[in-house]
Amino acid sequence: ADGFVEWLADRDPDRGPSDASLERHGGSINRLYQILVEGQGALKGPGADSHSQAVHLGADALRAAAAREDLFSEKQRERIAEAAWRADEEEAAALRAEAAEAAR
């Protein structure tokens, strides 16, 4: 996951996300946004079917994306930041549940 966060934060168009780099891999900035906000994407490649698979992105990845004013509009960045907040809340709830279970 750390590699994904680094990729999202990298502003070099040859290494990080850009229209050109995503198009080379059959994607787009809009598709990246959908995956970030909606948390789902279609598997593509050998042996993969066309059914959507759930993608869970951590808050760090979402915060890195929310900082990319060169890729996303202000409204899109706000929605990504909201998704980061929800991811933080979900992660904290999971940790509380684990701690409560361990205390039993």
C-alpha positions, 0 to 999 in steps of 0.5 A: 500500500505504501507504494500506491501512496507514493505513486499517488503523491508523485507529481512527476508525470512519468512516474506518478498519475497523469492523463498520459500515464493512466491512458498507457495502462488503459485508465483515466483520471476519471476512473482513478477518481471513481476508484478512490471515491467509490472504492471499486474497480473492475479487474482486468488482465489474464485470468480475471473476469469482468466482475467488479471487485471491492477495493479498500483504500487506506486513509493515507492513499486517499489523503495523498490523492486529495492533495493533488490539485493538478489532477482533481477539481476542488469538489473532487478533492473534497469528496476524496478527503471525506472518503479519507475521513471515513476510512480513518473512522473505519480503521479506528472502529476496527482497532477498538473492536480488536482491543475489546475482543482481546480484552475478553 
